Amino acid sequence: MPAIFGVIYLLLFFSYILIALFVIYHIFRYSLKRGSAFFGATLFSSVFLVLLITNTLLFLSLPFDELFVHFSQ
């Protein structure tokens, strides 16, 4: 059962990365100035990476063995 959640989380993880690339593309494409585009993309990327790493660490720290004890009885 925990393996299913791992696969679903991997799909979610890669979809987050694809969405972030989509946002960064549009920041560069539709900004009026290159300087503001670079600043916006850098700010978005840094916040995105912090949130993604935090999310991944919290997911990996879940005690799946204890969560599914009730289902195995």
mmCIF file of the N, C-alpha and C atoms, coordinates in Angstrom:
data_MODEL
# 
_entry.id   MODEL 
# 
loop_
_atom_site.group_PDB 
_atom_site.id 
_atom_site.type_symbol 
_atom_site.label_atom_id 
_atom_site.label_alt_id 
_atom_site.label_comp_id 
_atom_site.label_asym_id 
_atom_site.label_entity_id 
_atom_site.label_seq_id 
_atom_site.pdbx_PDB_ins_code 
_atom_site.Cartn_x 
_atom_site.Cartn_y 
_atom_site.Cartn_z 
_atom_site.occupancy 
_atom_site.B_iso_or_equiv 
_atom_site.pdbx_formal_charge 
_atom_site.auth_seq_id 
_atom_site.auth_comp_id 
_atom_site.auth_asym_id 
_atom_site.auth_atom_id 
_atom_site.pdbx_PDB_model_num 
ATOM 1   N N  . MET A 1 1  ? 0.808  -1.201 0.000   1.00 0.00 ? 1  MET A N  1 
ATOM 2   C CA . MET A 1 1  ? 0.000  0.000  0.000   1.00 0.00 ? 1  MET A CA 1 
ATOM 3   C C  . MET A 1 1  ? 0.856  1.272  0.000   1.00 0.00 ? 1  MET A C  1 
ATOM 4   N N  . PRO A 1 2  ? 1.939  1.367  0.801   1.00 0.00 ? 2  PRO A N  1 
ATOM 5   C CA . PRO A 1 2  ? 2.770  2.575  0.759   1.00 0.00 ? 2  PRO A CA 1 
ATOM 6   C C  . PRO A 1 2  ? 3.427  2.800  -0.601  1.00 0.00 ? 2  PRO A C  1 
ATOM 7   N N  . ALA A 1 3  ? 3.668  1.720  -1.358  1.00 0.00 ? 3  ALA A N  1 
ATOM 8   C CA . ALA A 1 3  ? 4.287  1.877  -2.675  1.00 0.00 ? 3  ALA A CA 1 
ATOM 9   C C  . ALA A 1 3  ? 3.369  2.645  -3.623  1.00 0.00 ? 3  ALA A C  1 
ATOM 10  N N  . ILE A 1 4  ? 2.075  2.456  -3.473  1.00 0.00 ? 4  ILE A N  1 
ATOM 11  C CA . ILE A 1 4  ? 1.117  3.186  -4.305  1.00 0.00 ? 4  ILE A CA 1 
ATOM 12  C C  . ILE A 1 4  ? 1.223  4.680  -4.025  1.00 0.00 ? 4  ILE A C  1 
ATOM 13  N N  . PHE A 1 5  ? 1.327  5.035  -2.749  1.00 0.00 ? 5  PHE A N  1 
ATOM 14  C CA . PHE A 1 5  ? 1.453  6.442  -2.390  1.00 0.00 ? 5  PHE A CA 1 
ATOM 15  C C  . PHE A 1 5  ? 2.764  7.036  -2.897  1.00 0.00 ? 5  PHE A C  1 
ATOM 16  N N  . GLY A 1 6  ? 3.808  6.242  -2.931  1.00 0.00 ? 6  GLY A N  1 
ATOM 17  C CA . GLY A 1 6  ? 5.085  6.705  -3.477  1.00 0.00 ? 6  GLY A CA 1 
ATOM 18  C C  . GLY A 1 6  ? 4.981  7.014  -4.958  1.00 0.00 ? 6  GLY A C  1 
ATOM 19  N N  . VAL A 1 7  ? 4.307  6.150  -5.700  1.00 0.00 ? 7  VAL A N  1 
ATOM 20  C CA . VAL A 1 7  ? 4.135  6.371  -7.136  1.00 0.00 ? 7  VAL A CA 1 
ATOM 21  C C  . VAL A 1 7  ? 3.256  7.592  -7.391  1.00 0.00 ? 7  VAL A C  1 
ATOM 22  N N  . ILE A 1 8  ? 2.188  7.732  -6.618  1.00 0.00 ? 8  ILE A N  1 
ATOM 23  C CA . ILE A 1 8  ? 1.307  8.899  -6.771  1.00 0.00 ? 8  ILE A CA 1 
ATOM 24  C C  . ILE A 1 8  ? 2.057  10.173 -6.422  1.00 0.00 ? 8  ILE A C  1 
ATOM 25  N N  . TYR A 1 9  ? 2.878  10.119 -5.376  1.00 0.00 ? 9  TYR A N  1 
ATOM 26  C CA . TYR A 1 9  ? 3.649  11.300 -5.009  1.00 0.00 ? 9  TYR A CA 1 
ATOM 27  C C  . TYR A 1 9  ? 4.676  11.652 -6.087  1.00 0.00 ? 9  TYR A C  1 
ATOM 28  N N  . LEU A 1 10 ? 5.296  10.650 -6.697  1.00 0.00 ? 10 LEU A N  1 
ATOM 29  C CA . LEU A 1 10 ? 6.240  10.923 -7.784  1.00 0.00 ? 10 LEU A CA 1 
ATOM 30  C C  . LEU A 1 10 ? 5.544  11.619 -8.952  1.00 0.00 ? 10 LEU A C  1 
ATOM 31  N N  . LEU A 1 11 ? 4.348  11.172 -9.291  1.00 0.00 ? 11 LEU A N  1 
ATOM 32  C CA . LEU A 1 11 ? 3.582  11.839 -10.349 1.00 0.00 ? 11 LEU A CA 1 
ATOM 33  C C  . LEU A 1 11 ? 3.275  13.281 -9.967  1.00 0.00 ? 11 LEU A C  1 
ATOM 34  N N  . LEU A 1 12 ? 2.891  13.500 -8.729  1.00 0.00 ? 12 LEU A N  1 
ATOM 35  C CA . LEU A 1 12 ? 2.611  14.845 -8.250  1.00 0.00 ? 12 LEU A CA 1 
ATOM 36  C C  . LEU A 1 12 ? 3.871  15.709 -8.255  1.00 0.00 ? 12 LEU A C  1 
ATOM 37  N N  . PHE A 1 13 ? 4.992  15.119 -7.838  1.00 0.00 ? 13 PHE A N  1 
ATOM 38  C CA . PHE A 1 13 ? 6.272  15.817 -7.791  1.00 0.00 ? 13 PHE A CA 1 
ATOM 39  C C  . PHE A 1 13 ? 6.675  16.307 -9.190  1.00 0.00 ? 13 PHE A C  1 
ATOM 40  N N  . PHE A 1 14 ? 6.593  15.403 -10.181 1.00 0.00 ? 14 PHE A N  1 
ATOM 41  C CA . PHE A 1 14 ? 6.970  15.789 -11.540 1.00 0.00 ? 14 PHE A CA 1 
ATOM 42  C C  . PHE A 1 14 ? 5.971  16.758 -12.162 1.00 0.00 ? 14 PHE A C  1 
ATOM 43  N N  . SER A 1 15 ? 4.707  16.661 -11.778 1.00 0.00 ? 15 SER A N  1 
ATOM 44  C CA . SER A 1 15 ? 3.742  17.631 -12.290 1.00 0.00 ? 15 SER A CA 1 
ATOM 45  C C  . SER A 1 15 ? 4.016  19.017 -11.705 1.00 0.00 ? 15 SER A C  1 
ATOM 46  N N  . TYR A 1 16 ? 4.453  19.083 -10.447 1.00 0.00 ? 16 TYR A N  1 
ATOM 47  C CA . TYR A 1 16 ? 4.849  20.369 -9.863  1.00 0.00 ? 16 TYR A CA 1 
ATOM 48  C C  . TYR A 1 16 ? 6.014  20.982 -10.638 1.00 0.00 ? 16 TYR A C  1 
ATOM 49  N N  . ILE A 1 17 ? 6.981  20.159 -11.005 1.00 0.00 ? 17 ILE A N  1 
ATOM 50  C CA . ILE A 1 17 ? 8.136  20.663 -11.750 1.00 0.00 ? 17 ILE A CA 1 
ATOM 51  C C  . ILE A 1 17 ? 7.711  21.156 -13.132 1.00 0.00 ? 17 ILE A C  1 
ATOM 52  N N  . LEU A 1 18 ? 6.836  20.421 -13.802 1.00 0.00 ? 18 LEU A N  1 
ATOM 53  C CA . LEU A 1 18 ? 6.353  20.862 -15.122 1.00 0.00 ? 18 LEU A CA 1 
ATOM 54  C C  . LEU A 1 18 ? 5.572  22.170 -15.023 1.00 0.00 ? 18 LEU A C  1 
ATOM 55  N N  . ILE A 1 19 ? 4.757  22.309 -14.002 1.00 0.00 ? 19 ILE A N  1 
ATOM 56  C CA . ILE A 1 19 ? 3.996  23.538 -13.814 1.00 0.00 ? 19 ILE A CA 1 
ATOM 57  C C  . ILE A 1 19 ? 4.933  24.705 -13.513 1.00 0.00 ? 19 ILE A C  1 
ATOM 58  N N  . ALA A 1 20 ? 5.978  24.458 -12.727 1.00 0.00 ? 20 ALA A N  1 
ATOM 59  C CA . ALA A 1 20 ? 6.943  25.517 -12.424 1.00 0.00 ? 20 ALA A CA 1 
ATOM 60  C C  . ALA A 1 20 ? 7.676  25.953 -13.685 1.00 0.00 ? 20 ALA A C  1 
ATOM 61  N N  . LEU A 1 21 ? 8.042  25.014 -14.541 1.00 0.00 ? 21 LEU A N  1 
ATOM 62  C CA . LEU A 1 21 ? 8.691  25.382 -15.804 1.00 0.00 ? 21 LEU A CA 1 
ATOM 63  C C  . LEU A 1 21 ? 7.743  26.191 -16.686 1.00 0.00 ? 21 LEU A C  1 
ATOM 64  N N  . PHE A 1 22 ? 6.481  25.847 -16.669 1.00 0.00 ? 22 PHE A N  1 
ATOM 65  C CA . PHE A 1 22 ? 5.466  26.593 -17.411 1.00 0.00 ? 22 PHE A CA 1 
ATOM 66  C C  . PHE A 1 22 ? 5.380  28.035 -16.901 1.00 0.00 ? 22 PHE A C  1 
ATOM 67  N N  . VAL A 1 23 ? 5.394  28.209 -15.594 1.00 0.00 ? 23 VAL A N  1 
ATOM 68  C CA . VAL A 1 23 ? 5.322  29.547 -15.007 1.00 0.00 ? 23 VAL A CA 1 
ATOM 69  C C  . VAL A 1 23 ? 6.579  30.350 -15.327 1.00 0.00 ? 23 VAL A C  1 
ATOM 70  N N  . ILE A 1 24 ? 7.753  29.729 -15.218 1.00 0.00 ? 24 ILE A N  1 
ATOM 71  C CA . ILE A 1 24 ? 9.004  30.425 -15.512 1.00 0.00 ? 24 ILE A CA 1 
ATOM 72  C C  . ILE A 1 24 ? 9.056  30.841 -16.978 1.00 0.00 ? 24 ILE A C  1 
ATOM 73  N N  . TYR A 1 25 ? 8.594  29.972 -17.862 1.00 0.00 ? 25 TYR A N  1 
ATOM 74  C CA . TYR A 1 25 ? 8.538  30.328 -19.291 1.00 0.00 ? 25 TYR A CA 1 
ATOM 75  C C  . TYR A 1 25 ? 7.684  31.572 -19.494 1.00 0.00 ? 25 TYR A C  1 
ATOM 76  N N  . HIS A 1 26 ? 6.542  31.616 -18.847 1.00 0.00 ? 26 HIS A N  1 
ATOM 77  C CA . HIS A 1 26 ? 5.657  32.756 -19.033 1.00 0.00 ? 26 HIS A CA 1 
ATOM 78  C C  . HIS A 1 26 ? 6.180  34.017 -18.352 1.00 0.00 ? 26 HIS A C  1 
ATOM 79  N N  . ILE A 1 27 ? 6.921  33.863 -17.278 1.00 0.00 ? 27 ILE A N  1 
ATOM 80  C CA . ILE A 1 27 ? 7.547  35.042 -16.667 1.00 0.00 ? 27 ILE A CA 1 
ATOM 81  C C  . ILE A 1 27 ? 8.536  35.662 -17.652 1.00 0.00 ? 27 ILE A C  1 
ATOM 82  N N  . PHE A 1 28 ? 9.365  34.840 -18.276 1.00 0.00 ? 28 PHE A N  1 
ATOM 83  C CA . PHE A 1 28 ? 10.331 35.366 -19.242 1.00 0.00 ? 28 PHE A CA 1 
ATOM 84  C C  . PHE A 1 28 ? 9.659  35.856 -20.519 1.00 0.00 ? 28 PHE A C  1 
ATOM 85  N N  . ARG A 1 29 ? 8.646  35.170 -20.963 1.00 0.00 ? 29 ARG A N  1 
ATOM 86  C CA . ARG A 1 29 ? 8.013  35.499 -22.247 1.00 0.00 ? 29 ARG A CA 1 
ATOM 87  C C  . ARG A 1 29 ? 7.236  36.807 -22.200 1.00 0.00 ? 29 ARG A C  1 
ATOM 88  N N  . TYR A 1 30 ? 6.533  37.055 -21.104 1.00 0.00 ? 30 TYR A N  1 
ATOM 89  C CA . TYR A 1 30 ? 5.613  38.185 -21.063 1.00 0.00 ? 30 TYR A CA 1 
ATOM 90  C C  . TYR A 1 30 ? 6.050  39.331 -20.155 1.00 0.00 ? 30 TYR A C  1 
ATOM 91  N N  . SER A 1 31 ? 7.275  39.333 -19.683 1.00 0.00 ? 31 SER A N  1 
ATOM 92  C CA . SER A 1 31 ? 7.771  40.470 -18.915 1.00 0.00 ? 31 SER A CA 1 
ATOM 93  C C  . SER A 1 31 ? 8.213  41.574 -19.859 1.00 0.00 ? 31 SER A C  1 
ATOM 94  N N  . LEU A 1 32 ? 8.031  42.802 -19.433 1.00 0.00 ? 32 LEU A N  1 
ATOM 95  C CA . LEU A 1 32 ? 8.393  43.937 -20.272 1.00 0.00 ? 32 LEU A CA 1 
ATOM 96  C C  . LEU A 1 32 ? 9.894  44.175 -20.285 1.00 0.00 ? 32 LEU A C  1 
ATOM 97  N N  . LYS A 1 33 ? 10.547 43.922 -19.153 1.00 0.00 ? 33 LYS A N  1 
ATOM 98  C CA . LYS A 1 33 ? 11.992 44.131 -19.062 1.00 0.00 ? 33 LYS A CA 1 
ATOM 99  C C  . LYS A 1 33 ? 12.681 42.814 -18.717 1.00 0.00 ? 33 LYS A C  1 
ATOM 100 N N  . ARG A 1 34 ? 13.861 42.618 -19.277 1.00 0.00 ? 34 ARG A N  1 
ATOM 101 C CA . ARG A 1 34 ? 14.625 41.403 -18.977 1.00 0.00 ? 34 ARG A CA 1 
ATOM 102 C C  . ARG A 1 34 ? 15.079 41.376 -17.521 1.00 0.00 ? 34 ARG A C  1 
ATOM 103 N N  . GLY A 1 35 ? 15.377 42.523 -16.969 1.00 0.00 ? 35 GLY A N  1 
ATOM 104 C CA . GLY A 1 35 ? 15.813 42.576 -15.571 1.00 0.00 ? 35 GLY A CA 1 
ATOM 105 C C  . GLY A 1 35 ? 14.711 42.147 -14.619 1.00 0.00 ? 35 GLY A C  1 
ATOM 106 N N  . SER A 1 36 ? 13.503 42.636 -14.862 1.00 0.00 ? 36 SER A N  1 
ATOM 107 C CA . SER A 1 36 ? 12.396 42.236 -13.992 1.00 0.00 ? 36 SER A CA 1 
ATOM 108 C C  . SER A 1 36 ? 12.011 40.776 -14.224 1.00 0.00 ? 36 SER A C  1 
ATOM 109 N N  . ALA A 1 37 ? 12.175 40.290 -15.441 1.00 0.00 ? 37 ALA A N  1 
ATOM 110 C CA . ALA A 1 37 ? 11.890 38.880 -15.719 1.00 0.00 ? 37 ALA A CA 1 
ATOM 111 C C  . ALA A 1 37 ? 12.874 37.991 -14.971 1.00 0.00 ? 37 ALA A C  1 
ATOM 112 N N  . PHE A 1 38 ? 14.138 38.359 -14.988 1.00 0.00 ? 38 PHE A N  1 
ATOM 113 C CA . PHE A 1 38 ? 15.152 37.568 -14.286 1.00 0.00 ? 38 PHE A CA 1 
ATOM 114 C C  . PHE A 1 38 ? 14.904 37.590 -12.781 1.00 0.00 ? 38 PHE A C  1 
ATOM 115 N N  . PHE A 1 39 ? 14.576 38.775 -12.256 1.00 0.00 ? 39 PHE A N  1 
ATOM 116 C CA . PHE A 1 39 ? 14.286 38.878 -10.822 1.00 0.00 ? 39 PHE A CA 1 
ATOM 117 C C  . PHE A 1 39 ? 13.058 38.048 -10.457 1.00 0.00 ? 39 PHE A C  1 
ATOM 118 N N  . GLY A 1 40 ? 11.997 38.147 -11.238 1.00 0.00 ? 40 GLY A N  1 
ATOM 119 C CA . GLY A 1 40 ? 10.780 37.391 -10.958 1.00 0.00 ? 40 GLY A CA 1 
ATOM 120 C C  . GLY A 1 40 ? 10.990 35.897 -11.054 1.00 0.00 ? 40 GLY A C  1 
ATOM 121 N N  . ALA A 1 41 ? 11.729 35.462 -12.071 1.00 0.00 ? 41 ALA A N  1 
ATOM 122 C CA . ALA A 1 41 ? 11.999 34.032 -12.232 1.00 0.00 ? 41 ALA A CA 1 
ATOM 123 C C  . ALA A 1 41 ? 12.889 33.511 -11.106 1.00 0.00 ? 41 ALA A C  1 
ATOM 124 N N  . THR A 1 42 ? 13.863 34.315 -10.687 1.00 0.00 ? 42 THR A N  1 
ATOM 125 C CA . THR A 1 42 ? 14.735 33.908 -9.581  1.00 0.00 ? 42 THR A CA 1 
ATOM 126 C C  . THR A 1 42 ? 13.957 33.817 -8.273  1.00 0.00 ? 42 THR A C  1 
ATOM 127 N N  . LEU A 1 43 ? 13.114 34.801 -8.018  1.00 0.00 ? 43 LEU A N  1 
ATOM 128 C CA . LEU A 1 43 ? 12.304 34.784 -6.799  1.00 0.00 ? 43 LEU A CA 1 
ATOM 129 C C  . LEU A 1 43 ? 11.338 33.596 -6.814  1.00 0.00 ? 43 LEU A C  1 
ATOM 130 N N  . PHE A 1 44 ? 10.666 33.385 -7.927  1.00 0.00 ? 44 PHE A N  1 
ATOM 131 C CA . PHE A 1 44 ? 9.741  32.260 -8.030  1.00 0.00 ? 44 PHE A CA 1 
ATOM 132 C C  . PHE A 1 44 ? 10.476 30.932 -7.857  1.00 0.00 ? 44 PHE A C  1 
ATOM 133 N N  . SER A 1 45 ? 11.619 30.792 -8.507  1.00 0.00 ? 45 SER A N  1 
ATOM 134 C CA . SER A 1 45 ? 12.368 29.534 -8.431  1.00 0.00 ? 45 SER A CA 1 
ATOM 135 C C  . SER A 1 45 ? 12.855 29.239 -7.018  1.00 0.00 ? 45 SER A C  1 
ATOM 136 N N  . SER A 1 46 ? 13.342 30.249 -6.334  1.00 0.00 ? 46 SER A N  1 
ATOM 137 C CA . SER A 1 46 ? 13.851 30.017 -4.981  1.00 0.00 ? 46 SER A CA 1 
ATOM 138 C C  . SER A 1 46 ? 12.717 29.636 -4.028  1.00 0.00 ? 46 SER A C  1 
ATOM 139 N N  . VAL A 1 47 ? 11.589 30.322 -4.103  1.00 0.00 ? 47 VAL A N  1 
ATOM 140 C CA . VAL A 1 47 ? 10.452 29.976 -3.246  1.00 0.00 ? 47 VAL A CA 1 
ATOM 141 C C  . VAL A 1 47 ? 9.920  28.598 -3.618  1.00 0.00 ? 47 VAL A C  1 
ATOM 142 N N  . PHE A 1 48 ? 9.840  28.310 -4.905  1.00 0.00 ? 48 PHE A N  1 
ATOM 143 C CA . PHE A 1 48 ? 9.363  27.008 -5.368  1.00 0.00 ? 48 PHE A CA 1 
ATOM 144 C C  . PHE A 1 48 ? 10.258 25.881 -4.852  1.00 0.00 ? 48 PHE A C  1 
ATOM 145 N N  . LEU A 1 49 ? 11.564 26.049 -4.949  1.00 0.00 ? 49 LEU A N  1 
ATOM 146 C CA . LEU A 1 49 ? 12.486 25.002 -4.493  1.00 0.00 ? 49 LEU A CA 1 
ATOM 147 C C  . LEU A 1 49 ? 12.390 24.768 -2.990  1.00 0.00 ? 49 LEU A C  1 
ATOM 148 N N  . VAL A 1 50 ? 12.271 25.840 -2.218  1.00 0.00 ? 50 VAL A N  1 
ATOM 149 C CA . VAL A 1 50 ? 12.138 25.687 -0.762  1.00 0.00 ? 50 VAL A CA 1 
ATOM 150 C C  . VAL A 1 50 ? 10.854 24.929 -0.435  1.00 0.00 ? 50 VAL A C  1 
ATOM 151 N N  . LEU A 1 51 ? 9.754  25.301 -1.080  1.00 0.00 ? 51 LEU A N  1 
ATOM 152 C CA . LEU A 1 51 ? 8.490  24.620 -0.808  1.00 0.00 ? 51 LEU A CA 1 
ATOM 153 C C  . LEU A 1 51 ? 8.503  23.171 -1.287  1.00 0.00 ? 51 LEU A C  1 
ATOM 154 N N  . LEU A 1 52 ? 9.121  22.904 -2.427  1.00 0.00 ? 52 LEU A N  1 
ATOM 155 C CA . LEU A 1 52 ? 9.173  21.544 -2.946  1.00 0.00 ? 52 LEU A CA 1 
ATOM 156 C C  . LEU A 1 52 ? 10.033 20.647 -2.065  1.00 0.00 ? 52 LEU A C  1 
ATOM 157 N N  . ILE A 1 53 ? 11.166 21.153 -1.616  1.00 0.00 ? 53 ILE A N  1 
ATOM 158 C CA . ILE A 1 53 ? 12.035 20.370 -0.743  1.00 0.00 ? 53 ILE A CA 1 
ATOM 159 C C  . ILE A 1 53 ? 11.353 20.120 0.600   1.00 0.00 ? 53 ILE A C  1 
ATOM 160 N N  . THR A 1 54 ? 10.694 21.136 1.143   1.00 0.00 ? 54 THR A N  1 
ATOM 161 C CA . THR A 1 54 ? 9.972  20.968 2.406   1.00 0.00 ? 54 THR A CA 1 
ATOM 162 C C  . THR A 1 54 ? 8.863  19.939 2.269   1.00 0.00 ? 54 THR A C  1 
ATOM 163 N N  . ASN A 1 55 ? 8.112  20.020 1.184   1.00 0.00 ? 55 ASN A N  1 
ATOM 164 C CA . ASN A 1 55 ? 7.042  19.076 0.930   1.00 0.00 ? 55 ASN A CA 1 
ATOM 165 C C  . ASN A 1 55 ? 7.582  17.649 0.822   1.00 0.00 ? 55 ASN A C  1 
ATOM 166 N N  . THR A 1 56 ? 8.670  17.474 0.098   1.00 0.00 ? 56 THR A N  1 
ATOM 167 C CA . THR A 1 56 ? 9.254  16.147 -0.070  1.00 0.00 ? 56 THR A CA 1 
ATOM 168 C C  . THR A 1 56 ? 9.763  15.594 1.255   1.00 0.00 ? 56 THR A C  1 
ATOM 169 N N  . LEU A 1 57 ? 10.432 16.409 2.041   1.00 0.00 ? 57 LEU A N  1 
ATOM 170 C CA . LEU A 1 57 ? 10.929 15.945 3.338   1.00 0.00 ? 57 LEU A CA 1 
ATOM 171 C C  . LEU A 1 57 ? 9.794  15.558 4.281   1.00 0.00 ? 57 LEU A C  1 
ATOM 172 N N  . LEU A 1 58 ? 8.723  16.344 4.264   1.00 0.00 ? 58 LEU A N  1 
ATOM 173 C CA . LEU A 1 58 ? 7.580  16.004 5.108   1.00 0.00 ? 58 LEU A CA 1 
ATOM 174 C C  . LEU A 1 58 ? 6.900  14.724 4.639   1.00 0.00 ? 58 LEU A C  1 
ATOM 175 N N  . PHE A 1 59 ? 6.800  14.532 3.337   1.00 0.00 ? 59 PHE A N  1 
ATOM 176 C CA . PHE A 1 59 ? 6.198  13.303 2.824   1.00 0.00 ? 59 PHE A CA 1 
ATOM 177 C C  . PHE A 1 59 ? 7.045  12.092 3.180   1.00 0.00 ? 59 PHE A C  1 
ATOM 178 N N  . LEU A 1 60 ? 8.355  12.218 3.038   1.00 0.00 ? 60 LEU A N  1 
ATOM 179 C CA . LEU A 1 60 ? 9.229  11.090 3.333   1.00 0.00 ? 60 LEU A CA 1 
ATOM 180 C C  . LEU A 1 60 ? 9.306  10.779 4.823   1.00 0.00 ? 60 LEU A C  1 
ATOM 181 N N  . SER A 1 61 ? 8.949  11.732 5.672   1.00 0.00 ? 61 SER A N  1 
ATOM 182 C CA . SER A 1 61 ? 8.992  11.488 7.109   1.00 0.00 ? 61 SER A CA 1 
ATOM 183 C C  . SER A 1 61 ? 7.689  10.897 7.647   1.00 0.00 ? 61 SER A C  1 
ATOM 184 N N  . LEU A 1 62 ? 6.691  10.694 6.789   1.00 0.00 ? 62 LEU A N  1 
ATOM 185 C CA . LEU A 1 62 ? 5.441  10.087 7.235   1.00 0.00 ? 62 LEU A CA 1 
ATOM 186 C C  . LEU A 1 62 ? 5.685  8.632  7.635   1.00 0.00 ? 62 LEU A C  1 
ATOM 187 N N  . PRO A 1 63 ? 5.147  8.220  8.763   1.00 0.00 ? 63 PRO A N  1 
ATOM 188 C CA . PRO A 1 63 ? 5.321  6.823  9.200   1.00 0.00 ? 63 PRO A CA 1 
ATOM 189 C C  . PRO A 1 63 ? 4.262  5.921  8.558   1.00 0.00 ? 63 PRO A C  1 
ATOM 190 N N  . PHE A 1 64 ? 4.530  5.452  7.358   1.00 0.00 ? 64 PHE A N  1 
ATOM 191 C CA . PHE A 1 64 ? 3.545  4.642  6.639   1.00 0.00 ? 64 PHE A CA 1 
ATOM 192 C C  . PHE A 1 64 ? 3.249  3.320  7.347   1.00 0.00 ? 64 PHE A C  1 
ATOM 193 N N  . ASP A 1 65 ? 4.233  2.781  8.039   1.00 0.00 ? 65 ASP A N  1 
ATOM 194 C CA . ASP A 1 65 ? 4.011  1.523  8.753   1.00 0.00 ? 65 ASP A CA 1 
ATOM 195 C C  . ASP A 1 65 ? 2.944  1.689  9.837   1.00 0.00 ? 65 ASP A C  1 
ATOM 196 N N  . GLU A 1 66 ? 2.991  2.800  10.541  1.00 0.00 ? 66 GLU A N  1 
ATOM 197 C CA . GLU A 1 66 ? 2.016  3.053  11.605  1.00 0.00 ? 66 GLU A CA 1 
ATOM 198 C C  . GLU A 1 66 ? 0.661  3.474  11.045  1.00 0.00 ? 66 GLU A C  1 
ATOM 199 N N  . LEU A 1 67 ? 0.660  4.128  9.894   1.00 0.00 ? 67 LEU A N  1 
ATOM 200 C CA . LEU A 1 67 ? -0.599 4.584  9.318   1.00 0.00 ? 67 LEU A CA 1 
ATOM 201 C C  . LEU A 1 67 ? -1.454 3.425  8.806   1.00 0.00 ? 67 LEU A C  1 
ATOM 202 N N  . PHE A 1 68 ? -0.819 2.375  8.335   1.00 0.00 ? 68 PHE A N  1 
ATOM 203 C CA . PHE A 1 68 ? -1.558 1.273  7.736   1.00 0.00 ? 68 PHE A CA 1 
ATOM 204 C C  . PHE A 1 68 ? -1.658 0.046  8.640   1.00 0.00 ? 68 PHE A C  1 
ATOM 205 N N  . VAL A 1 69 ? -1.383 0.204  9.926   1.00 0.00 ? 69 VAL A N  1 
ATOM 206 C CA . VAL A 1 69 ? -1.500 -0.911 10.873  1.00 0.00 ? 69 VAL A CA 1 
ATOM 207 C C  . VAL A 1 69 ? -2.959 -1.346 10.973  1.00 0.00 ? 69 VAL A C  1 
ATOM 208 N N  . HIS A 1 70 ? -3.874 -0.409 10.980  1.00 0.00 ? 70 HIS A N  1 
ATOM 209 C CA . HIS A 1 70 ? -5.287 -0.723 11.163  1.00 0.00 ? 70 HIS A CA 1 
ATOM 210 C C  . HIS A 1 70 ? -5.865 -1.451 9.960   1.00 0.00 ? 70 HIS A C  1 
ATOM 211 N N  . PHE A 1 71 ? -5.316 -1.248 8.778   1.00 0.00 ? 71 PHE A N  1 
ATOM 212 C CA . PHE A 1 71 ? -5.839 -1.902 7.585   1.00 0.00 ? 71 PHE A CA 1 
ATOM 213 C C  . PHE A 1 71 ? -5.374 -3.343 7.456   1.00 0.00 ? 71 PHE A C  1 
ATOM 214 N N  . SER A 1 72 ? -4.260 -3.696 8.085   1.00 0.00 ? 72 SER A N  1 
ATOM 215 C CA . SER A 1 72 ? -3.739 -5.041 7.950   1.00 0.00 ? 72 SER A CA 1 
ATOM 216 C C  . SER A 1 72 ? -4.363 -6.023 8.935   1.00 0.00 ? 72 SER A C  1 
ATOM 217 N N  . GLN A 1 73 ? -5.100 -5.542 9.907   1.00 0.00 ? 73 GLN A N  1 
ATOM 218 C CA . GLN A 1 73 ? -5.713 -6.429 10.911  1.00 0.00 ? 73 GLN A CA 1 
ATOM 219 C C  . GLN A 1 73 ? -7.017 -6.996 10.425  1.00 0.00 ? 73 GLN A C  1 
# 
